[in-house]
């Protein structure tokens, strides 16, 4: 069996990203793990957490091999300022972005088969003067991808988003027939390619309460969402909706759904995070590379304490490995 190379980024160095990456490195994995981070910071955090992790130099000539517990091949990208766990420093925002750029490039050239990201702190990156709205948008720009789709998974529950990090007042204008057609097509194709679902069944939520209630509570369902779904159904896609969001997750609908499409961030994700917070995975669909991530933030108060759970990063890594093995076979 071919062994994939997966590159890990630590995200915000003052948060729990380094902690959970080190916790992952302490276990065996059927993939060649590579980390891009600052060597001194990562070594200091390992000592603080009482983890015996040997950091080795990674080179592109290294042959793929299964990860050995307690070892972590590393690409060193230096920090600009020393890190105090729990204390944000805008000086290190450039370091965070540089690690993402490096990971993307290794995936773009085919040296790595996927990247798994620990959480970043968007606010401190913006405070440093960088325009940054999130990993999803950053990766779209970095790979020249016109349309990407954010999807979170928790077990067999999958929720994709038609819009991501937008103020709620801007969501209705962003929901267009063309956008929905692109997003649903990407969702359909990646459910096939990355999850091995031959004929994906996608349930689409309405934008308004009661899915507009026949036009009495809004017209987006009638004028935008339904026409987009009808066009795609005519192409053979298995779509249901638009359904009211407050009843779309009942057991009967879930049993016949491989993935949901929510119209905005806080419409679908509260349900998913309630179902599997700490074990859910964020995956960016539509990219020319594979990227998975955790379902949580930087948890600054837990950094360096040994109390941070690595379960979501482990789930993200497992999904990345499973997906790459499926495509490599």
C-alpha positions in Angstrom: 0.0 0.0 0.0 1.3 3.5 -0.9 2.0 5.7 2.1 0.8 9.3 1.8 2.6 12.4 3.0 0.5 14.7 5.1 1.8 18.1 6.2 0.6 19.6 9.5 0.4 23.3 10.4 0.4 24.5 14.0 -1.7 27.6 13.4 -1.6 30.3 16.1 1.6 29.6 18.1 0.2 31.0 21.3 -2.8 28.8 21.1 -3.3 25.0 21.4 -2.2 24.3 17.9 1.3 23.3 18.9 -0.1 21.2 21.8 -2.4 19.1 19.7 0.1 18.6 16.9 2.6 17.3 19.4 -0.1 15.0 20.9 -0.8 13.6 17.4 2.9 13.1 16.9 3.0 10.9 20.0 0.9 8.3 18.3 1.5 6.0 15.3 -0.2 6.8 12.0 -0.4 5.0 8.6 1.0 8.1 6.8 4.2 10.1 6.7 3.6 13.2 8.9 5.5 16.4 8.4 5.1 19.5 10.5 5.9 23.1 9.4 6.6 25.3 12.5 9.3 26.9 14.6 11.7 24.3 16.0 12.5 26.1 19.2 8.9 26.9 20.0 7.7 23.4 19.3 10.5 21.9 21.3 9.8 24.2 24.3 6.1 23.4 24.2 6.8 19.6 24.1 9.0 20.0 27.2 6.3 22.1 28.9 3.7 19.4 28.2 6.0 16.6 29.3 6.0 15.0 25.8 9.0 13.1 24.6 9.0 14.2 20.9 12.1 14.1 18.7 12.1 16.8 16.0 13.9 15.7 12.9 14.8 17.7 9.8 12.5 16.9 6.8 13.8 17.0 3.3 12.0 16.5 0.0 14.1 13.4 -0.7 12.7 11.6 2.4 10.9 8.4 1.2 7.3 8.1 2.5 7.0 5.9 5.6 4.4 5.3 8.3 4.7 7.8 11.2 6.6 6.5 14.2 5.2 7.6 17.6 7.5 10.2 19.3 9.1 11.4 16.1 8.1 14.5 14.0 9.8 15.5 10.8 9.9 19.3 10.7 10.3 22.1 8.3 11.6 25.0 10.3 10.0 28.4 9.7 11.3 30.8 12.4 9.0 33.0 14.5 9.5 36.7 14.6 9.1 37.0 18.4 9.2 34.6 21.3 5.9 32.9 22.1 4.2 33.0 25.5 1.3 30.4 25.5 -2.0 32.2 25.8 -0.6 35.6 24.8 -1.3 36.8 21.2 1.5 38.7 19.4 0.8 40.3 16.0 4.6 40.1 15.3 4.0 36.4 14.6 1.2 36.7 12.2 3.6 36.6 9.2 5.0 33.3 10.5 1.5 31.8 10.6 0.8 32.8 7.0 4.2 31.6 5.9 3.6 28.1 7.3 0.3 28.0 5.4 2.0 29.1 2.2 4.7 26.4 2.6 2.1 23.7 3.2 0.0 24.7 0.2 3.1 24.7 -2.0 4.1 21.1 -1.0 0.6 20.0 -1.8 0.5 21.9 -5.1 3.6 20.3 -6.4 2.5 16.8 -5.3 5.1 16.3 -2.6 2.4 16.0 0.0 -1.0 14.5 -0.6 -2.9 16.6 1.9 -2.6 19.3 4.6 -4.1 19.3 8.0 -4.4 22.7 9.8 -4.6 23.6 13.5 -6.6 26.7 14.4 -5.5 30.2 13.6 -6.5 33.5 15.4 -8.1 35.6 12.6 -8.2 38.7 14.8 -4.4 38.9 15.5 -3.6 38.3 11.8 -5.8 41.2 10.9 -4.3 43.3 13.7 -1.0 42.8 12.1 -2.2 44.4 8.9 -3.0 41.2 6.8 -6.4 40.9 5.2 -7.5 37.5 6.5 -11.0 36.2 6.8 -10.2 32.5 7.4 -8.4 29.4 6.2 -11.0 28.7 3.6 -10.7 32.0 1.8 -6.9 32.0 2.2 -6.6 28.6 0.5 -8.9 29.6 -2.3 -6.6 32.6 -3.1 -3.4 30.6 -2.6 -4.6 28.0 -5.2 -6.3 30.4 -7.6 -9.6 28.6 -7.0 -12.7 30.6 -7.9 -15.1 28.7 -5.8 -14.5 26.6 -2.7 -17.0 25.1 -0.2 -16.6 24.8 3.6 -18.0 21.5 4.9 -17.9 20.1 8.4 -18.3 16.5 9.3 -19.2 14.7 12.5 -19.4 11.0 11.9 -22.0 10.5 9.1 -23.4 14.0 9.5 -22.0 16.4 6.9 -22.9 20.1 6.6 -21.6 22.3 3.8 -22.1 26.1 3.6 -23.3 28.2 0.7 -21.8 31.3 2.4 -19.0 31.3 5.1 -17.7 34.3 7.0 -20.2 37.0 6.0 -22.3 39.3 8.2 -25.8 38.0 8.3 -27.1 41.2 6.5 -25.0 40.3 3.5 -26.1 36.7 3.1 -29.3 37.2 1.0 -27.4 39.1 -1.7 -24.7 36.4 -1.8 -27.2 33.6 -2.5 -27.6 33.5 -6.2 -28.6 30.7 -8.6 -25.2 30.7 -10.2 -23.4 30.4 -6.8 -25.7 27.6 -5.7 -25.2 25.7 -8.9 -21.4 25.9 -8.5 -21.4 25.0 -4.8 -23.8 22.1 -5.1 -21.8 20.7 -8.1 -18.6 20.9 -6.1 -20.2 19.3 -3.1 -21.6 16.4 -5.3 -18.2 15.8 -7.0 -16.2 15.8 -3.8 -18.6 13.6 -1.9 -17.8 11.1 -4.7 -14.1 11.7 -4.9 -13.2 12.3 -1.3 -15.8 10.2 0.5 -16.4 7.5 -2.0 -20.2 8.1 -2.1 -21.2 7.0 -5.6 -24.6 8.8 -5.8 -24.6 11.5 -3.1 -28.0 12.6 -1.6 -27.9 16.3 -0.8 -30.5 18.1 1.3 -30.7 21.8 0.8 -32.0 24.2 3.5 -34.1 27.3 2.8 -32.8 30.7 3.7 -35.9 32.0 5.5 -38.0 30.6 8.4 -40.2 27.8 7.2 -38.3 27.9 3.9 -40.1 31.1 3.1 -43.6 29.6 3.7 -44.7 29.9 0.1 -43.4 33.5 -0.3 -45.0 34.8 2.9 -41.7 34.9 4.7 -39.4 35.7 1.9 -39.0 35.0 -1.8 -35.4 33.6 -2.1 -36.6 30.0 -2.0 -39.0 30.6 -4.9 -36.9 32.9 -7.0 -33.4 31.6 -6.4 -33.0 28.3 -4.5 -35.7 26.2 -6.2 -34.7 27.1 -9.7 -31.1 26.2 -9.0 -32.1 22.9 -7.6 -34.4 22.1 -10.5 -31.6 22.8 -13.0 -29.2 20.4 -11.2 -31.9 17.7 -10.7 -32.3 17.8 -14.5 -28.6 16.9 -14.7 -29.1 13.8 -12.5 -28.2 15.1 -9.0 -30.1 13.7 -6.1 -31.4 16.9 -4.3 -34.1 17.5 -1.7 -35.2 21.0 -0.7 -35.3 23.7 0.1 -36.4 22.5 3.5 -37.0 24.4 6.7 -33.8 24.4 8.7 -35.6 23.6 12.0 -37.0 20.3 10.8 -34.4 19.2 8.2 -32.2 17.4 10.7 -34.9 15.1 12.0 -34.0 11.3 11.9 -36.1 10.5 8.8 -34.4 13.2 6.7 -31.0 12.4 8.1 -31.4 8.8 7.2 -31.8 9.8 3.5 -29.1 12.5 3.4 -25.4 12.2 2.7 -24.7 15.9 3.1 -26.7 19.1 3.9 -26.2 22.5 2.3 -26.9 25.3 4.7 -27.3 28.9 3.4 -25.1 30.5 6.1 -22.6 29.7 8.8 -24.8 29.7 11.9 -27.7 28.0 10.2 -26.1 24.6 9.9 -23.0 24.5 12.1 -24.7 24.7 15.5 -26.5 21.4 14.8 -23.3 19.8 13.7 -21.2 21.1 16.6 -23.8 20.0 19.1 -23.7 16.5 17.6 -20.0 16.2 17.6 -18.0 19.1 19.0 -14.4 18.2 19.6 -14.6 15.3 17.1 -15.8 17.2 14.0 -13.7 18.0 11.0 -13.6 21.0 8.7 -12.8 20.1 5.1 -12.4 22.6 2.2 -14.1 21.3 -1.0 -13.3 22.4 -4.5 -9.5 22.9 -4.0 -6.9 21.2 -6.2 -5.4 20.0 -2.9 -6.8 18.2 0.1 -7.2 20.2 3.3 -8.9 19.2 6.5 -8.9 21.0 9.9 -10.2 21.1 13.4 -13.7 22.3 14.3 -12.6 24.6 17.1 -10.6 27.7 17.8 -7.2 28.5 19.4 -8.4 28.0 23.1 -5.7 30.4 24.3 -6.5 29.7 28.0 -5.6 26.0 27.5 -2.3 26.5 25.6 0.6 24.9 27.4 -1.6 23.4 30.2 -1.8 19.9 28.9 -5.7 20.1 29.1 -6.3 20.6 25.3 -8.0 17.7 23.5 -6.5 16.6 20.2 -9.6 14.6 19.2 -10.7 16.9 16.5 -7.2 17.1 15.0 -6.9 13.3 15.1 -10.3 13.1 13.3 -9.1 15.6 10.7 -5.9 13.6 10.2 -7.8 10.3 9.9 -10.1 11.8 7.3 -7.2 13.2 5.3 -5.4 9.8 5.4 -8.5 7.9 4.4 -9.3 10.3 1.5 -5.7 10.2 0.2 -5.5 6.4 0.4 -8.8 6.2 -1.5 -7.5 8.4 -4.4 -4.0 6.8 -4.4 -5.3 3.2 -4.8 
